[in-house]
């Protein structure tokens, strides 16, 4: 606690009693800068003359350092001028004051008065934490102090009568400034504590923490940007468990996808020393960083917007968040039954980078698979390409091409009117119009044309077979069946089609001759010409002519009806003749294909191999329609009317069917 001073005779003196009350203090003796005005009602800050807040801070620092303080200080205004009035804010405040008809100045205090040296020891030093976030101050009563309601007063017990004096919050602010507490003082709390008779420590000031800004972000403008693996709801309300609700989002051209919301700067704070606490700068977002192929960025009054530049399937990369749009569906997640079920692709192009798991089915067109496939692929045409392996699954592409760069094992591949190209196949059922395999082991193959570099223990049937090497595998021989078509049945089919064509031609000839003969009659010819003009409203008849026309129509009605019937028969016969002509052409093509090049050529035989003919009988089921087991039995079993062309284990072989 501060010591009470004494005179030369040891009597205690009260310096507060000698101090003149604030209202009676003389005017300040301090040099005032140009932006400080001393008016009748107090000290004002002229805003137009204030160049920077730093100038005001220097002035305040000079006042307090010179032993003065601001009497009846407006602390809120004091802090506002020190820390809030930047150039823009000051210009705006000046404009607002002038528009309100007021002078562009702010009242700061009543006066600038001396801070008596004898009073300064009664304002102690605050305790600041290491970060200058909080200031604590210990309030102590002064010895001999009375406690009137209006504040803390001091009475010194001595030979002279005590005179009360009040501790001053304005002096407190000046003292704290000199102790480096220059922001955030709770003036109301300090006033209460200065009047209190209790000794206690209170938090007199705290920092203003900075308000963080907001990072730039994007908001979605379309509700179909994300895939949904929920079951598809049909228009009638039923749920299709085999289809997805929105597995691969599709957007139309010019669809607005996302909009950039710009970053928002935060607000700086202050520590107790008045230093600015700058918040972390918010992160910006470059919309170009997520704009992939098929998109563009438009600058609109609403801001930057990412727009679909083409119509297609939308993809969002899970790692880079890049948005792309393409006509091809690209999937990286694979296909499994853990989602909904079968995957029906709406587009014409599909690229899968994940695994197609067992029993999962994918239906589409022009498909490429970059990973292993264990499920079932159904193509509506086009090309199906597997970069890896097909294991225990199946691929069906009725009229397209199937290509596997890896291995095919224990699988079924069907392209009845297309082509299959394999690098390695083992224990597979293969049905196609044309088959090309580098190495085939224990496979059952049915095609019109077969080309294999190495066949080991396979059973195959075709009209044209070309093998580089044929051998057995694990005591299972290679069996080759040369398909001999039933030309008799094809010839009969062609004869029937030609007979129907001739019958239609005869009907056309008879009906046309009768119709032409009837139409050549002068009365009928005139009637037809006049009837056409009447229907076209090109003739205007009198009443008498109309009556004659009616009588003529009634008289010629039987001949007209017959002529109409002949024309209808002629039109029907012409349509039937066109159908018969197409049937004849199809039968001729089938006969031509069936009687074409039927041959077998093997460059090297090094294991047990059987080559025979297989006659295609009309009452037999088509080999394409047989299951895997039945097809194997059919290909490996000796036909009742088949002829063995070769049975051996070495050499080479060439055979062709003699032309009939």
C-alpha positions in Angstrom: 0.0 0.0 0.0 1.3 3.5 -0.8 2.8 5.5 2.1 1.1 8.8 3.3 3.6 11.7 3.0 4.6 13.7 6.2 5.9 17.2 6.8 9.2 18.1 8.5 7.7 17.7 12.0 6.4 14.2 11.3 2.8 15.2 10.8 0.9 13.4 8.0 -0.1 15.3 5.0 -3.0 14.6 2.7 -2.0 15.4 -0.9 -5.5 14.6 -2.2 -7.0 17.2 0.2 -4.7 19.9 -1.4 -5.8 18.9 -4.9 -8.2 21.2 -6.5 -11.5 19.5 -7.5 -11.8 18.5 -11.2 -14.4 21.1 -12.0 -12.2 23.8 -10.5 -9.0 22.8 -12.2 -7.3 25.4 -14.4 -7.3 24.8 -18.2 -4.6 22.5 -19.5 -1.1 23.6 -20.4 -0.3 21.3 -23.3 0.3 22.0 -27.0 -2.7 20.9 -29.1 -2.3 19.6 -32.6 -4.4 21.0 -35.4 -7.1 18.4 -35.2 -7.8 19.0 -31.4 -10.1 21.9 -30.7 -10.7 23.5 -27.3 -14.3 24.8 -27.3 -16.6 26.2 -24.6 -18.1 22.7 -24.0 -14.9 20.8 -24.0 -12.2 19.1 -26.1 -13.2 18.1 -29.6 -11.5 16.2 -32.4 -11.9 17.8 -35.8 -12.2 14.9 -38.2 -11.3 16.7 -41.5 -8.0 17.7 -40.0 -7.1 14.3 -38.6 -4.9 12.6 -41.1 -4.4 9.2 -39.5 -5.4 7.4 -36.3 -1.6 7.2 -35.6 -1.5 10.9 -35.3 -4.2 10.8 -32.6 -2.4 8.0 -30.8 0.8 10.0 -30.7 -1.1 13.0 -29.3 -2.7 10.8 -26.6 0.6 9.3 -25.7 2.2 12.7 -25.4 -0.6 13.9 -23.1 -0.3 11.0 -20.7 3.5 11.0 -20.8 3.6 14.7 -20.0 1.6 14.2 -16.8 -1.9 15.1 -18.0 -5.1 13.3 -18.3 -8.5 13.8 -20.0 -11.2 15.0 -17.6 -14.6 13.3 -18.0 -13.2 11.3 -20.9 -15.7 9.7 -23.4 -13.9 6.3 -23.4 -16.0 4.8 -26.2 -15.3 7.8 -28.4 -11.7 7.7 -27.3 -11.3 4.0 -28.5 -13.3 4.6 -31.6 -10.9 7.4 -32.8 -7.9 5.4 -31.8 -8.8 2.1 -33.4 -11.8 2.2 -35.6 -11.6 5.4 -37.8 -9.7 4.4 -40.8 -9.7 6.6 -43.9 -12.9 5.1 -45.3 -14.7 5.1 -42.0 -13.6 8.7 -41.2 -14.9 9.9 -44.6 -18.2 8.1 -44.1 -18.6 9.6 -40.6 -17.9 13.1 -41.8 -20.5 12.7 -44.6 -23.1 11.4 -42.1 -22.5 14.3 -39.7 -22.7 16.9 -42.4 -25.9 15.3 -43.8 -27.3 15.5 -40.3 -26.5 19.3 -40.1 -23.7 18.8 -37.5 -20.1 19.9 -37.4 -17.7 17.1 -38.5 -16.1 16.7 -35.1 -16.4 14.4 -32.0 -16.4 15.5 -28.4 -13.6 13.7 -26.5 -13.6 15.2 -23.0 -14.2 18.2 -20.8 -10.6 19.3 -20.5 -7.0 18.2 -20.4 -5.8 18.5 -16.8 -2.5 17.9 -14.9 -2.2 14.4 -13.3 -0.9 15.4 -9.8 2.3 13.7 -9.0 1.2 13.0 -5.4 -1.9 11.1 -6.7 -0.2 8.8 -9.1 1.1 6.3 -6.5 -2.5 5.4 -5.5 -3.0 3.8 -9.0 -1.1 0.5 -8.9 0.3 -1.6 -11.8 -2.0 -4.1 -13.5 -1.1 -7.8 -14.1 -1.1 -8.8 -17.8 -0.9 -12.3 -19.0 1.8 -13.4 -21.4 -0.4 -12.8 -24.5 -1.8 -9.5 -23.4 -5.3 -10.9 -23.5 -6.4 -10.1 -20.0 -5.5 -7.4 -17.4 -6.2 -7.9 -13.7 -6.0 -5.1 -11.2 -6.0 -5.3 -7.4 -8.2 -2.6 -5.9 -7.0 -1.5 -2.4 -8.7 1.0 0.0 -6.6 4.0 0.9 -5.9 4.4 4.7 -8.3 6.8 6.5 -10.8 6.7 3.7 -14.5 7.3 4.1 -16.9 5.6 1.7 -19.6 8.0 0.6 -22.1 6.8 -1.9 -20.6 8.8 -4.8 -17.1 7.2 -4.6 -14.0 6.4 -2.6 -12.9 9.3 -0.4 -9.8 9.6 1.7 -9.8 11.3 5.2 -6.4 11.8 6.8 -6.5 11.8 10.6 -4.1 14.6 11.7 -4.2 17.8 13.6 -6.1 19.4 10.8 -9.6 18.5 9.7 -9.8 15.7 7.1 -10.9 16.7 3.6 -12.4 13.9 1.4 -11.0 13.2 -2.1 -12.3 10.8 -4.7 -10.2 8.4 -6.9 -10.7 9.4 -10.5 -11.5 6.9 -13.3 -10.0 9.4 -15.8 -6.7 9.3 -13.9 -7.0 5.5 -13.8 -7.2 5.4 -17.6 -4.1 7.7 -17.8 -2.2 5.5 -15.3 -3.2 2.3 -17.2 -2.0 3.8 -20.5 1.4 4.3 -18.9 1.3 0.6 -17.9 0.6 -0.4 -21.5 -3.1 -1.2 -21.0 -4.4 0.9 -23.9 -7.5 -1.0 -25.0 -10.6 -2.7 -23.6 -10.9 -1.1 -20.1 -14.3 -1.8 -18.5 -14.9 1.7 -17.4 -18.2 1.0 -15.6 -16.6 -1.8 -13.6 -13.6 0.4 -12.7 -16.0 3.1 -11.4 -17.7 0.6 -9.2 -14.5 -0.8 -7.8 -13.0 2.6 -7.1 -16.0 3.3 -4.8 -15.8 0.0 -3.1 -14.2 -0.4 0.4 -13.3 -4.0 -0.3 -9.8 -5.1 -1.3 -10.2 -7.4 -4.3 -8.7 -8.3 -7.7 -10.9 -7.8 -10.7 -10.5 -8.2 -14.5 -10.4 -4.6 -15.7 -9.7 -5.2 -19.4 -9.7 -7.9 -22.0 -8.7 -8.2 -25.6 -11.1 -8.1 -28.5 -10.5 -11.4 -30.3 -10.5 -11.2 -34.1 -13.5 -12.5 -35.9 -12.5 -15.1 -38.5 -13.5 -14.6 -42.1 -15.4 -17.1 -44.3 -13.7 -19.2 -46.9 -14.8 -19.0 -50.4 -17.2 -21.9 -51.3 -19.5 -23.2 -53.9 -23.2 -23.8 -53.7 -25.0 -26.3 -55.9 -27.6 -25.0 -58.3 -28.8 -28.3 -59.6 -30.4 -31.0 -57.5 -29.1 -33.9 -59.6 -25.3 -33.5 -59.2 -24.8 -36.5 -56.9 -25.6 -40.1 -57.6 -28.3 -41.9 -55.7 -28.0 -45.7 -55.3 -31.6 -45.9 -54.0 -34.0 -48.1 -55.9 -35.7 -46.4 -58.8 -39.3 -45.3 -58.3 -41.3 -45.9 -61.5 -44.0 -43.4 -62.7 -46.8 -45.6 -61.3 -45.3 -45.6 -57.9 -43.7 -49.0 -57.9 -40.1 -49.5 -56.9 -37.7 -51.3 -59.3 -35.1 -53.0 -57.1 -33.0 -53.8 -60.1 -32.4 -50.1 -61.1 -30.8 -47.1 -59.4 -32.6 -43.8 -58.8 -29.7 -41.7 -60.2 -26.6 -43.8 -60.5 -25.0 -41.7 -63.1 -26.2 -38.1 -63.0 -27.1 -36.6 -66.5 -27.4 -32.9 -67.2 -28.5 -31.0 -70.2 -26.5 -28.3 -72.0 -26.4 -24.9 -70.3 -27.4 -26.4 -66.9 -26.1 -24.2 -64.1 -24.1 -26.5 -61.9 -22.5 -24.5 -59.0 -22.0 -20.9 -58.0 -19.0 -19.5 -56.3 -19.6 -17.6 -53.0 -16.7 -15.3 -52.6 -14.6 -15.3 -49.4 -15.5 -12.8 -46.7 -12.8 -11.1 -44.8 -12.8 -11.3 -41.0 -12.7 -8.4 -38.6 -9.4 -7.6 -36.7 -9.3 -7.6 -33.0 -7.1 -5.8 -30.4 -4.9 -6.9 -27.6 -4.6 -4.8 -24.4 -1.7 -2.8 -25.8 -3.9 -1.6 -28.7 -2.1 -3.8 -31.2 -4.2 -5.1 -34.0 -4.9 -8.8 -34.0 -5.3 -9.8 -37.6 -7.5 -12.9 -38.3 -6.3 -15.7 -40.5 -7.0 -14.7 -44.1 -9.9 -16.8 -45.5 -9.1 -19.3 -48.2 -10.0 -18.4 -51.7 -11.4 -20.8 -54.3 -10.5 -20.7 -58.0 -13.5 -22.0 -59.8 -11.2 -22.9 -62.7 -9.6 -25.5 -60.4 -12.8 -27.6 -60.4 -13.9 -26.9 -64.0 -13.2 -30.0 -66.0 -14.0 -31.0 -69.6 -17.5 -30.2 -70.8 -17.9 -27.2 -68.5 -17.3 -23.4 -68.6 -17.4 -20.5 -66.2 -19.8 -17.6 -66.8 -19.4 -14.2 -65.0 -22.9 -13.1 -64.1 -24.5 -10.6 -61.8 -24.9 -13.5 -59.4 -21.1 -14.2 -59.5 -19.1 -16.9 -61.1 -21.2 -19.8 -62.2 -20.0 -23.2 -63.5 -22.2 -24.2 -66.4 -22.5 -27.4 -68.5 -21.1 -26.6 -71.9 -22.4 -29.9 -73.3 -25.2 -32.3 -72.4 -23.9 -35.5 -70.9 -23.0 -37.5 -67.8 -21.6 -35.5 -64.9 -18.6 -36.9 -62.9 -17.1 -35.4 -59.7 -13.7 -36.7 -58.8 -13.6 -37.8 -55.2 -10.1 -36.5 -54.6 -9.7 -33.4 -56.8 -13.4 -32.4 -56.8 -13.0 -31.6 -60.5 -16.4 -31.6 -62.3 -16.4 -33.0 -65.8 -19.2 -33.7 -68.3 -18.8 -36.2 -71.1 -20.9 -38.4 -73.3 -19.1 -41.4 -71.8 -20.0 -42.7 -68.3 -16.8 -43.1 -66.3 -17.1 -45.0 -63.0 -14.4 -45.7 -60.5 -16.4 -47.5 -57.8 -17.0 -50.8 -59.4 -20.3 -52.7 -59.4 -21.6 -55.0 -56.7 -24.9 -56.2 -55.2 -24.2 -54.2 -52.1 -25.9 -51.3 -53.8 -29.2 -52.0 -55.6 -28.7 -54.7 -58.1 -28.4 -54.7 -61.9 -26.9 -51.6 -63.5 -28.7 -50.4 -66.6 -26.7 -47.7 -68.3 -28.6 -45.0 -70.2 -25.8 -43.8 -72.3 -23.9 -45.3 -75.3 -20.4 -45.3 -73.8 -19.3 -46.6 -70.4 -15.9 -46.9 -68.8 -15.5 -48.8 -65.5 -12.3 -48.6 -63.4 -13.5 -50.7 -60.5 -14.2 -54.4 -60.1 -17.5 -55.9 -61.3 -18.2 -58.4 -58.5 -19.8 -61.8 -58.8 -23.5 -62.0 -59.8 -23.6 -58.2 -60.5 -25.0 -57.4 -63.9 -24.2 -54.4 -66.1 -26.2 -53.6 -69.2 -25.1 -51.0 -71.7 -23.4 -50.3 -75.0 -19.8 -49.6 -76.0 -18.3 -50.6 -72.6 -14.7 -50.7 -71.4 -13.6 -52.4 -68.1 -10.2 -51.5 -66.7 -10.4 -54.0 -63.7 -11.4 -57.7 -63.3 -14.9 -58.7 -64.1 -16.6 -61.5 -62.0 -20.2 -60.6 -62.9 -22.3 -60.5 -66.1 -22.1 -58.0 -68.9 -24.9 -57.5 -71.4 -24.3 -55.2 -74.3 -26.9 -53.7 -76.7 -24.3 -53.7 -79.4 -21.0 -52.0 -80.0 -17.7 -53.1 -78.4 -17.1 -54.7 -75.0 -13.4 -54.4 -74.0 -11.8 -55.9 -70.9 -8.3 -54.7 -70.0 -8.0 -57.3 -67.3 -9.7 -60.7 -66.6 -13.1 -62.3 -66.9 -13.5 -64.9 -64.2 -16.6 -66.9 -63.6 -18.7 -64.3 -65.4 -20.3 -63.8 -68.7 -20.5 -61.4 -71.6 -23.3 -61.3 -74.2 -23.1 -58.9 -77.2 -25.5 -60.0 -79.8 -24.1 -58.1 -82.8 -21.0 -56.4 -81.5 -17.4 -57.3 -80.7 -16.0 -58.7 -77.4 -12.3 -58.2 -76.7 -10.4 -59.4 -73.6 -6.8 -58.5 -73.2 -6.3 -60.5 -70.0 -7.6 -64.0 -69.3 -11.0 -65.5 -69.6 -11.7 -68.4 -67.3 -14.8 -70.4 -66.5 -16.9 -67.9 -68.3 -19.5 -67.7 -71.1 -19.0 -65.4 -74.1 -21.7 -64.9 -76.7 -21.8 -62.7 -79.8 -24.0 -64.8 -82.2 -23.8 -62.2 -85.0 -20.5 -60.5 -83.9 -16.9 -61.2 -83.2 -14.9 -62.4 -80.1 -11.2 -61.7 -79.7 -9.4 -63.3 -76.7 -5.8 -63.5 -75.6 -6.2 -66.5 -73.3 -9.3 -68.6 -72.6 -9.7 -71.6 -70.4 -12.8 -73.7 -69.7 -15.0 -71.2 -71.5 -18.1 -71.4 -73.7 -17.6 -69.3 -76.7 -20.3 -68.6 -79.3 -19.9 -66.0 -82.1 -19.9 -65.5 -85.8 -16.1 -65.1 -85.8 -13.7 -66.2 -83.1 -10.0 -65.2 -82.8 -8.0 -66.6 -79.8 -4.3 -66.6 -79.1 -4.4 -69.6 -76.7 -7.5 -71.7 -75.9 -7.5 -74.5 -73.3 -10.5 -76.9 -72.7 -12.9 -74.4 -74.4 -16.1 -75.2 -76.2 -16.3 -73.0 -79.3 -19.1 -72.6 -81.9 -18.8 -70.1 -84.8 -18.9 -69.7 -88.5 -15.2 -68.8 -88.6 -12.5 -69.9 -86.0 -8.9 -68.7 -85.9 -6.7 -70.0 -83.0 -3.0 -70.0 -82.6 -2.9 -72.7 -80.0 -5.8 -75.0 -79.2 -5.3 -77.5 -76.3 -8.0 -80.0 -75.5 -10.8 -77.9 -77.1 -14.0 -78.8 -78.8 -15.0 -76.6 -81.7 -17.4 -76.4 -84.6 -17.4 -74.1 -87.5 -17.5 -73.8 -91.3 -14.0 -72.3 -91.5 -11.2 -73.4 -89.1 -7.6 -72.1 -89.1 -5.3 -73.4 -86.4 -1.6 -72.8 -86.0 -1.2 -75.6 -83.4 -3.6 -78.3 -82.2 -2.9 -80.7 -79.3 -4.4 -82.5 -76.4 -4.4 -81.3 -72.7 -4.5 -83.7 -69.7 -5.5 -86.6 -71.9 -8.4 -84.6 -73.4 -8.2 -84.5 -77.2 -9.0 -81.6 -79.4 -12.2 -82.2 -81.4 -13.0 -80.2 -84.5 -16.4 -80.5 -86.2 -16.8 -79.0 -89.7 -20.4 -77.8 -90.0 -22.0 -79.1 -93.1 -25.3 -77.2 -93.7 -28.5 -78.8 -94.8 -28.6 -77.4 -98.4 -31.7 -79.4 -99.2 -33.7 -77.6 -96.6 -32.3 -74.3 -97.8 -33.1 -75.1 -101.4 -36.6 -76.0 -100.4 -36.9 -72.7 -98.5 -35.8 -70.9 -101.6 -38.2 -72.7 -103.9 -41.1 -71.9 -101.5 -40.2 -68.2 -101.5 -39.9 -68.1 -105.3 -43.2 -69.9 -105.7 -44.9 -67.3 -103.4 -43.2 -64.5 -105.4 -44.6 -66.0 -108.7 -48.1 -66.4 -107.3 -48.1 -62.7 -106.2 -46.9 -61.7 -109.7 -49.7 -63.7 -111.3 -52.3 -62.0 -109.1 -50.9 -58.6 -109.9 -50.9 -59.4 -113.6 -54.6 -60.5 -113.6 -55.9 -57.7 -111.4 -54.0 -55.0 -113.3 -55.3 -56.3 -116.7 -58.9 -56.3 -115.5 -58.6 -52.9 -113.9 -57.0 -51.4 -117.0 -59.7 -52.9 -119.2 -62.5 -51.5 -117.1 -60.8 -48.1 -116.8 -60.5 -47.8 -120.6 -64.3 -47.8 -121.1 -65.2 -44.3 -122.4 -68.1 -43.8 -119.9 -66.0 -45.0 -116.9 -63.0 -42.9 -118.1 -65.2 -39.8 -118.3 -66.7 -40.6 -115.0 -63.3 -40.9 -113.3 -62.1 -37.6 -114.7 -65.3 -35.7 -113.7 -65.3 -37.4 -110.3 -61.8 -36.1 -109.6 -62.8 -32.6 -110.6 -65.9 -32.7 -108.3 -63.8 -33.9 -105.4 -61.4 -31.0 -106.0 -64.3 -28.6 -106.3 -63.1 -27.5 -109.7 -66.5 -27.9 -111.3 -69.6 -25.8 -110.4 -72.9 -27.6 -111.5 -76.3 -26.3 -112.0 -79.2 -28.0 -110.4 -80.0 -29.9 -113.5 -76.3 -31.0 -113.9 -76.2 -32.1 -110.3 -79.3 -34.2 -110.8 -77.7 -35.8 -113.9 -74.5 -36.4 -111.9 -76.4 -38.2 -109.2 -78.2 -40.5 -111.7 -74.8 -41.3 -113.4 -73.3 -42.2 -110.0 -76.1 -44.6 -109.2 -76.0 -46.2 -112.6 -72.2 -46.7 -112.6 -71.9 -47.7 -108.9 -71.4 -51.4 -109.5 -68.6 -50.8 -112.0 -66.9 -48.2 -109.7 -67.1 -50.6 -106.7 -65.5 -53.4 -108.8 -62.8 -51.1 -110.0 -62.1 -49.9 -106.4 -61.9 -53.6 -105.3 -59.5 -54.4 -108.1 -57.2 -51.5 -107.1 -57.2 -52.6 -103.4 -56.4 -56.2 -104.5 -53.6 -54.9 -106.7 -52.1 -52.8 -103.8 -52.3 -55.8 -101.4 -50.7 -58.1 -104.0 -47.9 -55.6 -104.6 -47.1 -55.4 -100.9 -47.1 -59.2 -100.6 -44.9 -59.4 -103.7 -42.3 -57.1 -102.0 -42.3 -59.3 -98.9 -41.8 -62.4 -101.1 -39.0 -60.7 -102.9 -37.2 -60.0 -99.6 -37.7 -63.7 -98.5 -36.2 -64.9 -101.8 -33.2 -62.6 -101.3 -32.7 -63.8 -97.7 -33.0 -67.5 -98.8 -30.5 -66.9 -101.6 -28.1 -65.2 -99.1 -28.4 -68.1 -96.6 -27.8 -70.6 -99.3 -24.8 -68.7 -100.6 -23.3 -68.4 -97.1 -24.0 -72.1 -96.3 -22.5 -73.3 -99.5 -19.5 -71.0 -99.3 -15.9 -71.8 -98.2 -16.0 -74.7 -95.8 -12.5 -75.7 -94.9 -10.1 -76.7 -92.1 -6.3 -75.9 -92.0 -4.0 -76.9 -89.2 -0.3 -76.0 -89.5 0.9 -78.4 -86.7 -0.7 -81.2 -84.8 1.3 -82.5 -81.8 -1.3 -84.2 -79.7 -4.5 -86.3 -80.0 -6.8 -84.5 -82.4 -10.1 -85.5 -84.1 -11.5 -83.8 -87.2 -14.9 -84.8 -88.6 -18.0 -83.4 -90.4 -21.2 -82.5 -88.6 -24.3 -82.4 -90.7 -26.9 -79.8 -89.6 -30.2 -81.6 -89.7 -33.5 -79.6 -89.9 -35.0 -81.3 -86.8 -32.0 -80.6 -84.6 -31.9 -77.7 -82.2 -29.5 -74.9 -83.3 -26.2 -75.2 -81.5 -26.3 -71.6 -80.5 -29.4 -72.3 -78.4 -27.7 -75.1 -76.3 -26.5 -74.6 -72.8 -22.9 -75.1 -71.8 -23.2 -78.8 -70.9 -25.4 -79.7 -73.9 -23.1 -77.8 -76.3 -20.1 -79.7 -74.9 -21.9 -83.0 -75.4 -22.9 -82.0 -78.9 -19.4 -80.9 -79.9 -17.5 -83.9 -78.4 -20.0 -86.6 -79.3 -19.7 -88.3 -82.7 -22.5 -87.4 -85.0 -24.6 -90.3 -86.4 -24.0 -89.2 -89.9 -20.6 -87.5 -89.4 -17.5 -88.5 -91.2 -14.1 -88.7 -89.6 -11.6 -86.7 -91.6 -8.6 -87.1 -89.4 -7.7 -88.8 -86.1 -4.1 -88.7 -85.1 -1.4 -86.9 -83.0 1.1 -85.4 -85.4 1.6 -83.7 -88.7 -0.5 -81.1 -90.3 -4.0 -81.1 -92.0 -5.9 -79.4 -94.8 -9.4 -80.1 -96.0 -12.1 -78.2 -97.9 -15.7 -79.2 -98.9 -15.9 -79.9 -102.6 -18.1 -77.4 -104.4 -21.5 -78.8 -105.5 
